[in-house]
Amino acid sequence: MTEQIVYSVQDFQAVCNQIMETAFSGVIVEGEVASFKENQGKYIFFDLKEGDASVGCFMMKFALRFPVKDGMKVRVRAVPKLTKWGKFSLTVQAIVPVGEGDIKKSFELLKKKLTAEGLFAPEKKRPIPANLTKIGVISSTQAAGYADFCKILNERWGGLSVSVAHTQVQGMVAADQIIKALNYFNERGEVQIIAIIRGGGSADDLAVFNDEALVRAVAASKIPVITGIGHEIDTSLCDLAADIVASTPSNVAQMLTRDKKEIINAVRNDIIRTQKLFNLRIDEKIRRNREELTQIEQNIVVKITTELTQIQSIMQRLAEMDPEKVLKRGYAILAGEIKQGGVVKITTETQNLEAEIKKIEERNDG
């Protein structure tokens, strides 16, 4: 007969907690909040209910990053635990509201709190830096919104150096990833503006951008922040905290770059206006004094030559930016995710190639 193991109470509790932590590490549970209360300004206690079922929850107040009230439907990431008093509970690591109605309630509560603190004050807003050449982008590089941003950026003037921090843009870990990316760009100080972009989605998908810690990180950024989150009708607390708000990721790219077509049309219009102005001046001078005509014509020739020289210079610079000319000079365009074992596409003047990345080494130019 196999002898049964005899546990002390403390050992039994420890074994139970070890089993639960192994089986349910970071379990996500959804339910309705009940009996929500704060204790000693540091601890939060509440129940999660569904019908007749209920489970007690505990969390530290600093981990509460969305306003929560009784009756709200929420989703928690937690670890199940058997307390020393023999009560089963969930130790909550993160909590988010669920559903459009409860997300809106949480949004309004936090908006009121942060507005009272002056976090969204208009006088704190900074414009897009002049002579913009370096931007930092925080986004999921696999999302459609990021692809739209890149497409518009490439179609316009170009000439920007873009550093991208790949993060999740929805879900319970996204806020912390975006905060880390913001801190990274601020600590390095190598970009002039930070763009946070995310395409459209449901209220649950976009709820991460109402996370209090993330909103405060956006407002505290030493580098100006521009947001392009969701569609035109969507507004997040990150939008309110940002320096500049764009309606979509594509609109971010439009606001940060000049349009080549607009510049070319403006140059052409300047030529037409200059020609008309010169013609009017010629006619006026002829009427006043025909003897001055020769000198006037000479002045016009000089001015037109100067204008044409400047226009030719602009057109030449525009032509030099043509990707096909870059390829003809022996360069190649590489696209894809840069990671060991990843496959990238390489475009040369005459060929389209695919290559597997065997090794990645950091450059050390110093």
C-alpha positions in Angstrom: 0.0 0.0 0.0 1.4 3.4 -1.1 1.9 5.7 1.9 0.0 9.0 1.4 1.8 12.3 1.7 0.9 14.3 4.7 1.1 18.1 4.2 1.3 20.8 6.7 -1.3 23.6 6.1 1.4 26.0 4.9 2.9 23.4 2.6 -0.5 22.5 1.2 -1.1 26.2 0.4 2.3 26.5 -1.2 1.8 23.4 -3.3 -1.7 24.6 -4.4 -0.3 28.0 -5.4 2.6 26.4 -7.3 0.2 24.2 -9.2 -2.2 27.2 -10.0 0.7 29.5 -11.0 2.0 26.8 -13.3 -1.4 26.0 -14.9 -2.8 29.5 -15.0 0.2 31.9 -15.2 -1.2 35.2 -16.5 -4.8 33.9 -16.9 -7.2 36.4 -18.5 -10.7 36.5 -16.9 -13.7 38.6 -18.0 -16.6 39.6 -15.8 -18.6 42.3 -14.0 -17.1 44.3 -11.2 -18.8 44.2 -7.8 -17.9 45.4 -4.3 -15.1 47.6 -5.6 -13.1 49.3 -2.8 -9.8 50.8 -2.0 -7.9 50.2 1.2 -5.2 52.4 2.8 -4.6 54.2 -0.5 -2.5 51.3 -1.7 -4.7 48.2 -2.2 -7.7 47.4 -4.4 -10.3 44.7 -3.7 -13.3 43.7 -5.8 -15.3 40.7 -7.0 -15.7 39.5 -10.6 -19.2 38.2 -11.2 -21.0 36.4 -13.9 -24.5 35.3 -13.0 -24.3 33.5 -9.7 -20.6 32.9 -10.1 -18.1 35.1 -8.3 -14.4 35.3 -7.6 -12.5 37.7 -5.3 -9.8 39.9 -6.8 -6.9 41.8 -5.3 -4.5 44.3 -6.9 -2.1 47.1 -6.0 -3.5 50.6 -6.7 -0.5 51.6 -8.9 -1.4 48.8 -11.3 -4.9 50.3 -11.8 -4.5 52.3 -15.1 -8.2 52.6 -16.0 -11.0 54.0 -13.8 -13.2 51.2 -12.7 -16.6 51.2 -10.9 -19.1 48.6 -9.8 -21.2 47.3 -12.7 -18.5 47.7 -15.3 -17.5 44.8 -17.5 -13.7 44.3 -17.4 -11.0 41.9 -18.4 -8.2 41.1 -16.0 -4.8 39.4 -16.4 -4.2 37.7 -13.1 -2.6 34.8 -11.2 -4.9 32.6 -9.1 -3.9 32.2 -5.5 -4.9 30.5 -2.3 -4.4 33.0 0.5 -3.1 32.1 4.0 -6.7 32.6 5.3 -7.8 29.8 3.0 -9.6 32.0 0.5 -9.2 31.6 -3.2 -8.7 34.9 -5.1 -7.1 36.4 -8.2 -4.0 38.6 -7.8 -4.6 41.1 -10.7 -1.7 42.4 -12.7 -3.7 44.4 -15.2 -7.3 45.4 -15.8 -9.1 47.0 -18.8 -12.8 47.9 -19.4 -14.6 45.8 -22.0 -17.4 46.9 -24.3 -18.1 50.3 -25.9 -20.3 51.5 -23.1 -18.0 50.7 -20.2 -14.9 51.9 -22.2 -16.7 55.2 -22.7 -17.5 55.5 -19.0 -13.8 54.8 -18.0 -12.7 57.3 -20.8 -14.9 60.1 -19.4 -13.8 59.5 -15.8 -10.1 59.5 -16.6 -10.5 62.5 -19.0 -12.1 64.5 -16.3 -9.3 63.7 -13.8 -6.4 64.4 -16.3 -8.1 67.6 -17.6 -8.3 68.9 -14.0 -4.5 68.2 -13.7 -3.9 70.3 -16.9 -2.5 67.4 -18.8 -4.3 68.4 -22.0 -3.8 72.2 -21.8 -3.5 73.8 -25.2 -0.5 76.0 -24.1 1.6 72.8 -23.7 1.2 71.8 -27.3 4.3 72.1 -29.6 4.2 72.4 -33.4 5.8 70.1 -35.9 9.6 71.0 -35.9 10.8 73.1 -38.7 13.3 71.5 -41.2 12.1 68.0 -40.2 14.6 65.3 -41.2 14.4 62.6 -38.5 11.2 61.0 -37.1 10.5 58.1 -34.8 7.5 55.8 -35.4 5.8 53.6 -32.8 3.5 51.1 -34.4 3.0 47.4 -35.3 5.0 47.0 -38.5 2.6 44.2 -39.5 -0.5 46.4 -39.3 -2.4 47.9 -42.3 -2.1 51.4 -40.7 1.6 51.2 -40.8 1.6 50.1 -44.4 -0.6 53.1 -45.3 1.7 55.4 -43.5 4.8 54.1 -45.4 2.9 54.3 -48.8 2.0 58.0 -48.4 5.5 58.8 -47.0 7.2 57.2 -50.1 4.8 59.0 -52.5 5.6 62.4 -51.1 8.8 64.5 -50.9 10.8 62.0 -49.0 14.3 62.7 -47.6 13.2 61.7 -44.1 15.2 59.4 -41.8 12.7 57.1 -40.1 13.4 55.0 -37.0 10.7 52.5 -36.2 9.9 50.8 -32.8 7.7 47.7 -33.4 5.1 47.3 -30.7 1.7 45.7 -30.2 -1.0 48.3 -30.6 -3.9 46.4 -28.9 -4.2 44.0 -26.0 -3.2 44.1 -22.4 0.6 44.3 -23.0 0.5 47.0 -25.7 0.5 50.0 -23.4 3.7 49.0 -21.6 5.4 48.3 -25.0 4.5 51.7 -26.3 5.7 53.4 -23.1 9.1 51.6 -23.5 9.3 52.8 -27.1 8.5 56.4 -26.0 11.2 56.2 -23.4 13.7 54.7 -25.9 13.3 57.6 -28.3 13.4 60.2 -25.5 16.5 58.7 -24.0 18.4 58.6 -27.3 17.2 62.0 -28.4 18.0 61.2 -32.1 14.6 62.1 -33.6 12.7 65.4 -33.9 9.2 64.1 -33.5 7.6 60.8 -32.5 4.6 59.4 -34.4 2.3 56.9 -32.7 0.1 55.3 -35.4 -2.6 52.6 -35.4 -5.3 51.9 -38.0 -9.0 51.6 -37.3 -10.6 49.0 -35.0 -13.3 48.4 -32.4 -13.6 50.3 -29.1 -11.9 47.3 -27.4 -9.0 47.3 -29.9 -8.4 51.1 -29.4 -8.9 51.0 -25.6 -5.1 50.7 -25.0 -4.7 54.3 -26.0 -6.8 55.4 -22.9 -4.3 53.7 -20.5 -3.5 56.3 -17.8 0.3 55.4 -17.7 0.5 55.6 -21.5 -1.4 58.9 -21.6 0.9 60.4 -19.0 4.0 59.2 -20.9 2.8 60.9 -24.1 2.2 64.2 -22.2 5.6 63.9 -20.5 7.6 63.3 -23.7 10.5 65.7 -24.2 10.1 65.2 -27.9 6.9 66.4 -29.6 4.4 63.6 -30.2 1.9 63.3 -33.2 -0.8 60.6 -33.1 -2.7 59.0 -35.9 -5.0 56.5 -34.1 -8.0 54.8 -35.7 -10.3 56.7 -38.1 -11.4 60.3 -38.2 -14.3 59.7 -35.7 -12.1 58.1 -33.1 -10.6 60.1 -30.2 -8.4 58.7 -27.5 -6.8 60.2 -24.4 -3.4 59.8 -26.1 -4.8 62.1 -28.9 -5.7 64.7 -26.2 -2.2 64.4 -24.6 -0.3 64.6 -27.9 1.1 67.8 -29.3 -0.4 67.2 -32.8 -3.3 65.0 -33.7 -3.8 63.5 -37.2 -7.0 61.8 -38.2 -5.4 58.6 -39.5 -1.9 57.0 -40.0 -2.0 58.2 -43.6 -2.7 61.8 -42.5 0.3 61.6 -40.2 2.5 61.0 -43.2 0.8 63.9 -45.0 1.4 66.3 -42.2 5.0 65.4 -41.8 6.1 65.7 -45.4 5.7 68.0 -48.4 3.9 66.9 -51.5 6.1 66.6 -54.6 3.2 67.3 -56.9 2.2 70.4 -55.0 5.7 71.7 -55.2 6.0 71.1 -58.9 2.6 72.8 -59.5 3.7 75.7 -57.3 6.9 76.2 -59.3 4.9 76.1 -62.6 2.4 78.6 -61.2 5.3 80.8 -60.2 6.7 80.7 -63.7 3.3 81.7 -65.2 2.8 84.5 -62.7 6.4 85.7 -63.4 5.8 85.7 -67.1 2.5 87.6 -66.8 4.1 90.1 -64.4 7.0 90.6 -66.8 4.6 91.1 -69.8 2.6 93.7 -67.8 5.8 95.6 -66.9 7.0 95.5 -70.5 3.7 96.9 -71.8 3.8 99.6 -69.2 7.3 100.6 -69.9 6.7 100.7 -73.7 3.7 103.0 -73.2 5.7 105.4 -71.0 9.0 105.5 -72.8 10.0 103.4 -75.8 13.6 104.5 -75.3 13.8 102.4 -72.1 12.6 99.2 -73.9 16.1 97.9 -74.6 17.2 98.2 -71.0 14.0 96.7 -69.7 14.4 93.7 -72.0 17.9 93.1 -70.7 16.7 93.2 -67.1 13.9 90.7 -68.0 16.4 88.3 -69.6 18.5 88.4 -66.5 15.5 87.7 -64.2 14.1 85.0 -66.4 17.6 83.3 -66.6 17.9 83.4 -62.8 14.4 82.0 -62.3 15.0 79.2 -64.9 18.3 78.4 -63.3 16.6 78.0 -59.9 13.7 76.0 -61.4 16.2 73.7 -63.3 18.0 73.2 -60.0 14.8 72.2 -58.2 13.7 69.9 -61.0 17.2 68.3 -61.0 16.9 67.6 -57.3 13.5 66.1 -57.8 14.8 63.9 -60.6 17.7 62.7 -58.4 15.1 61.4 -55.9 13.7 59.0 -58.4 14.2 55.5 -57.0 15.0 54.1 -60.4 18.0 56.5 -60.7 19.2 55.4 -57.3 19.1 51.8 -58.5 21.0 52.7 -61.7 23.8 54.1 -59.5 24.3 50.6 -58.1 22.2 50.8 -55.0 19.5 48.4 -54.0 16.2 48.6 -52.1 15.8 46.2 -49.2 12.3 45.5 -47.8 11.1 43.1 -45.1 11.6 42.4 -41.4 15.2 42.5 -40.3 15.9 39.5 -38.1 18.1 36.5 -38.2 16.6 33.8 -40.5 14.2 36.3 -41.9 13.6 36.6 -45.7 14.0 40.1 -47.3 13.2 41.3 -50.8 16.0 43.1 -52.6 15.4 45.2 -55.7 18.2 46.2 -58.0 18.1 47.9 -61.4 17.5 44.7 -63.3 16.5 42.1 -60.7 14.1 41.3 -57.9 15.8 39.0 -55.3 14.9 37.2 -52.1 17.5 36.6 -49.5 17.7 34.9 -46.1 19.4 36.8 -43.3 22.2 34.6 -42.0 23.8 37.0 -39.6 23.1 40.4 -38.1 25.9 42.5 -36.7 25.7 46.0 -35.2 27.8 48.6 -37.0 30.5 50.3 -35.0 31.6 53.3 -37.0 33.5 54.8 -34.0 
